[in-house]
């Protein structure tokens, strides 16, 4: 459930991003424990009275009983929540926050790990790398980050501090897409072709125990293809998308059979309670549940964050988009409620699994 947390710091990182720190009361610290790489969902009421929810990754080293939570927020064009965070949010304000969640995590253990990140994709990877290097002396971490310019680079000082504290175990390579730099890689985007040629020169690609890709959809997809072409096993590649464009207007949905309007029923279990409700024409599973259970978990509604992950117990659904679930999760029967539309007359899902 959401709890109001007090803002204790709003630090300017770049012209279009800030780091926000939230205090966690002592009685909630167990509930807000988090693994490196997880995120939180923030909620507020918009100017038009509608509820806004946004997901932001935690950037500090993981803690079993955190006294505070620190996130990075970058302004998104037209983004009401990010604009509010940069222009209005102030120390002393309160924000409603869900406990941490997410499966883009790395539990500290010996080995060699690497990340390819773009822009604000550094946020969860900063927590992953800092936690790993702090807790596991037999681990190494390689970070390849891409930003538009030096001035737009988030958490520049924090990453430099990691390099200073772990010079033999933390390897950093930076690329700028719109600005020349005195050291590092030549200017340009990190696309599939460039990564395929670059990565083998930087590290032993197939010896890496886990790859963590985070940032815009294009970067993550290009990096995934490059790693596949270099012989990296799929189960060693983990990804988190920070933003994906909406499908083009008029784009055709996959041709599948669907129940007649109003004839489908969704049964959902949430917090140990079950209910069954008719599906209105065109509704997703999440929309049907929200009409009857306002406490159903969600954030982006775009198939990106994974907050609305459910296990499909029976029936069949069409999932329009999926940028949050690993193939193993889909194989195990998990779907995104916000993207799932009933294909059979009866569908049963479990939010608690």
C-alpha positions in Angstrom: 0.0 0.0 0.0 1.0 3.6 -0.5 2.5 5.6 2.4 3.3 9.3 2.6 7.0 9.9 2.7 8.6 13.3 3.5 11.1 14.9 1.0 14.4 15.6 2.7 16.4 16.7 -0.3 16.0 17.7 -4.0 19.4 17.9 -5.6 19.9 19.3 -9.1 21.9 16.8 -11.2 21.7 18.4 -14.7 19.5 21.1 -16.3 16.7 18.5 -16.7 17.2 16.1 -13.8 17.2 15.9 -10.0 17.9 13.4 -7.3 15.0 13.2 -4.7 15.6 11.8 -1.2 12.6 10.6 0.8 12.7 9.8 4.6 11.4 6.4 5.7 9.9 6.4 9.2 11.4 3.7 11.5 8.1 1.7 11.6 8.2 1.4 7.8 11.8 0.5 7.2 11.3 -3.2 7.0 8.5 -2.7 4.4 10.7 -0.4 2.3 13.8 -2.7 2.2 15.0 -3.1 -1.3 17.3 -5.1 -3.6 19.9 -3.3 -5.8 18.1 -2.3 -9.0 14.5 -2.1 -7.7 12.2 0.8 -8.1 9.3 2.6 -6.3 6.0 3.9 -7.6 5.1 7.5 -6.7 1.5 8.9 -6.7 0.0 12.3 -6.8 -3.2 14.0 -8.1 -2.8 15.9 -11.3 -4.0 19.4 -12.1 -7.2 18.0 -13.7 -7.9 15.8 -10.6 -6.7 12.5 -12.2 -4.4 10.2 -10.4 -0.8 10.1 -11.7 1.6 7.2 -11.0 5.2 7.1 -12.1 8.0 4.6 -11.5 11.5 5.7 -10.5 14.5 3.5 -9.8 16.4 3.7 -6.5 20.0 4.8 -7.0 21.6 4.3 -3.6 23.2 1.0 -2.3 20.6 -1.5 -1.2 19.5 -1.6 2.4 17.6 -4.1 4.6 16.1 -1.2 6.7 16.6 2.0 4.7 16.4 5.3 6.6 15.9 7.0 3.2 15.1 6.3 -0.4 17.0 8.2 -3.2 15.7 8.3 -6.8 16.7 10.1 -10.0 14.1 12.0 -12.0 14.7 13.2 -15.5 12.2 15.6 -17.2 10.2 13.9 -19.9 8.7 16.1 -22.7 5.1 16.6 -21.7 5.6 14.6 -18.5 3.4 16.1 -15.8 5.0 14.2 -12.9 8.6 14.9 -13.9 7.9 18.5 -14.5 6.4 18.8 -11.1 9.4 17.1 -9.5 11.9 19.5 -11.2 9.9 22.7 -10.8 7.7 22.4 -7.7 8.8 19.5 -5.4 10.5 20.9 -2.3 12.0 19.8 1.0 9.2 19.2 3.5 6.7 18.1 0.9 5.2 14.6 1.2 4.8 12.1 -1.7 2.8 8.9 -1.6 5.0 5.9 -2.3 4.6 2.1 -2.8 7.2 -0.2 -1.3 10.0 -1.2 -3.7 9.5 -3.8 -6.3 11.1 -5.0 -9.6 13.1 -7.9 -10.9 16.0 -6.0 -12.6 18.3 -6.9 -9.7 21.7 -8.4 -9.0 22.2 -10.0 -5.6 25.9 -9.5 -4.7 28.0 -12.6 -5.5 31.5 -13.2 -6.9 31.9 -12.9 -10.6 32.3 -10.4 -13.5 29.3 -8.2 -14.4 28.6 -5.6 -17.0 26.1 -2.9 -17.8 25.2 -0.9 -20.9 23.1 2.1 -20.0 21.7 5.2 -21.7 20.8 8.5 -20.1 18.7 7.9 -16.9 19.2 4.2 -17.3 22.2 4.7 -15.0 19.9 5.1 -12.0 19.2 1.4 -11.1 22.7 0.3 -12.3 24.3 2.8 -9.9 22.6 0.9 -7.1 23.5 -2.5 -8.5 27.2 -1.6 -9.0 27.6 0.2 -5.7 26.0 -2.6 -3.7 28.0 -5.3 -5.5 31.4 -3.6 -5.1 30.7 -2.8 -1.5 29.6 -6.2 -0.4 31.5 -8.6 -2.6 35.3 -8.2 -2.8 35.6 -11.0 -5.5 33.3 -9.1 -7.9 34.2 -6.9 -10.9 31.9 -4.5 -12.7 32.2 -3.0 -16.2 30.0 0.1 -17.0 29.5 1.4 -20.6 27.3 4.4 -20.4 26.0 6.7 -23.2 24.8 10.2 -22.8 24.0 13.2 -25.0 26.7 15.4 -23.5 28.8 15.8 -20.4 26.3 18.4 -19.1 23.4 16.0 -19.4 25.1 13.1 -17.6 23.3 12.1 -14.4 25.1 11.0 -11.3 28.5 12.0 -12.7 30.1 12.4 -9.3 28.6 9.2 -7.8 30.0 7.1 -10.7 33.4 8.9 -10.4 33.4 8.1 -6.7 32.9 4.4 -7.4 35.9 4.5 -9.7 38.0 6.1 -7.0 37.0 3.6 -4.3 37.3 0.5 -6.5 39.9 1.3 -9.1 40.8 -2.3 -9.8 37.3 -3.7 -9.8 35.2 -1.0 -11.5 35.8 -0.3 -15.2 34.1 2.7 -16.7 33.8 3.7 -20.4 31.7 6.7 -21.4 30.3 7.6 -24.8 28.7 10.9 -25.8 26.3 11.1 -28.8 26.4 14.8 -29.4 29.7 16.1 -28.0 33.4 15.4 -28.5 35.3 14.4 -25.4 39.1 14.5 -24.6 39.1 10.8 -23.4 36.8 7.9 -23.9 35.0 6.9 -27.1 34.5 8.9 -30.2 31.2 10.8 -30.5 28.2 8.8 -31.7 25.3 6.6 -30.7 25.9 3.1 -29.3 23.9 1.1 -31.8 24.1 -2.6 -32.6 26.9 -2.4 -35.1 29.1 -0.2 -33.0 28.6 -2.3 -29.9 29.3 -5.5 -31.8 32.7 -4.2 -32.7 33.4 -2.3 -29.5 32.5 -4.7 -26.7 35.2 -7.4 -27.5 37.9 -4.7 -27.3 36.7 -3.7 -23.9 36.2 -6.9 -22.0 36.0 -10.7 -22.4 32.3 -10.7 -23.5 31.5 -14.4 -22.9 33.1 -14.4 -19.5 30.6 -12.0 -18.1 28.3 -13.6 -15.6 25.5 -11.1 -16.1 24.7 -8.3 -18.5 22.4 -5.4 -17.4 20.9 -3.2 -20.1 18.9 -0.2 -19.1 17.7 2.9 -20.9 15.7 3.8 -24.0 14.1 1.0 -26.1 16.4 1.5 -29.1 19.6 1.2 -27.0 18.4 -1.9 -25.1 17.2 -3.7 -28.2 20.5 -2.9 -30.1 22.6 -4.1 -27.2 20.6 -7.3 -26.9 21.1 -8.1 -30.6 24.8 -7.3 -30.4 25.3 -9.5 -27.4 23.4 -12.3 -29.1 25.7 -12.0 -32.1 28.7 -12.2 -29.8 27.6 -15.5 -28.4 26.2 -14.4 -25.1 23.6 -16.8 -23.6 20.1 -15.2 -23.4 19.8 -16.1 -19.7 22.8 -13.9 -18.9 21.1 -10.7 -20.3 18.7 -8.7 -18.2 17.0 -5.6 -19.4 14.8 -2.7 -18.2 13.2 -0.2 -20.5 12.8 3.3 -19.3 10.6 4.5 -22.1 8.9 3.0 -25.2 7.0 5.0 -27.8 3.3 4.3 -28.0 2.2 2.2 -31.0 1.6 4.2 -34.1 -2.0 5.4 -34.5 -4.0 2.9 -36.5 -1.5 0.1 -36.0 -3.2 -3.2 -36.3 -3.4 -5.5 -33.3 -2.6 -9.2 -33.8 -5.4 -11.1 -35.4 -6.8 -13.3 -32.6 -10.3 -14.5 -31.7 -11.9 -12.6 -28.9 -15.2 -13.1 -27.0 -18.2 -11.1 -28.0 -18.4 -7.7 -26.3 -19.6 -8.0 -22.7 -19.4 -11.8 -22.6 -15.9 -12.2 -21.0 -15.3 -12.5 -17.3 -12.1 -11.8 -15.3 -11.5 -13.5 -12.0 -8.7 -12.0 -10.0 -7.1 -12.7 -6.6 -5.5 -9.7 -4.9 -4.3 -9.5 -1.3 -5.9 -12.8 -0.6 -9.4 -11.8 -1.8 -11.0 -13.0 -5.1 -13.7 -11.6 -7.3 -15.2 -12.1 -10.7 -16.3 -9.3 -13.0 -17.6 -8.8 -16.6 -15.2 -7.2 -19.1 -16.4 -4.1 -20.8 -15.8 -3.8 -24.5 -12.1 -3.1 -25.2 -11.0 -3.3 -21.6 -7.7 -4.8 -20.5 -7.6 -7.1 -17.5 -6.2 -4.3 -15.3 -9.0 -1.9 -16.3 -11.6 -4.5 -15.5 -10.1 -5.1 -12.1 -9.6 -1.4 -11.3 -13.3 -0.7 -11.8 -13.9 -3.1 -8.9 -10.7 -3.1 -6.9 -9.1 0.4 -6.8 -6.1 -1.1 -4.9 -4.9 -3.1 -7.9 -1.1 -2.3 -8.4 0.0 -0.5 -11.6 2.2 2.4 -12.6 3.0 3.1 -16.3 0.1 1.2 -18.0 2.5 1.0 -21.0 4.0 -2.5 -20.6 7.3 -1.1 -19.4 7.5 -1.1 -15.5 6.1 -4.6 -14.7 4.2 -3.3 -11.6 0.9 -5.0 -12.8 2.5 -8.4 -13.3 0.0 -11.2 -12.7 0.0 -15.0 -13.1 -2.5 -16.3 -15.6 -4.2 -19.3 -13.9 -6.7 -20.2 -16.6 -8.0 -18.9 -19.9 -6.1 -17.1 -22.6 -5.2 -13.4 -23.1 -3.6 -11.3 -25.8 -0.7 -9.3 -24.5 -0.2 -6.2 -26.7 3.2 -5.1 -25.5 5.8 -6.5 -23.1 9.0 -4.7 -22.2 9.0 -5.8 -18.6 8.8 -9.6 -18.3 11.8 -11.9 -18.9 11.1 -14.9 -21.3 11.3 -17.2 -18.3 8.5 -15.3 -16.6 6.2 -15.5 -19.7 7.0 -19.2 -20.0 5.9 -19.6 -16.3 2.5 -18.0 -17.1 3.0 -14.4 -16.1 1.5 -11.6 -18.1 1.1 -7.8 -17.7 -2.4 -7.0 -16.7 -2.3 -3.6 -18.3 -1.6 -5.1 -21.7 -3.7 -8.2 -21.5 -7.1 -8.6 -23.2 -9.2 -11.7 -22.8 -9.3 -14.1 -25.7 -11.4 -16.7 -24.0 -14.7 -16.1 -22.3 -13.2 -16.7 -18.8 -9.8 -15.6 -17.6 -8.4 -16.0 -14.1 -5.3 -14.2 -12.8 -3.5 -13.9 -9.5 -1.8 -10.6 -8.4 -0.3 -12.3 -5.4 1.8 -14.9 -7.1 
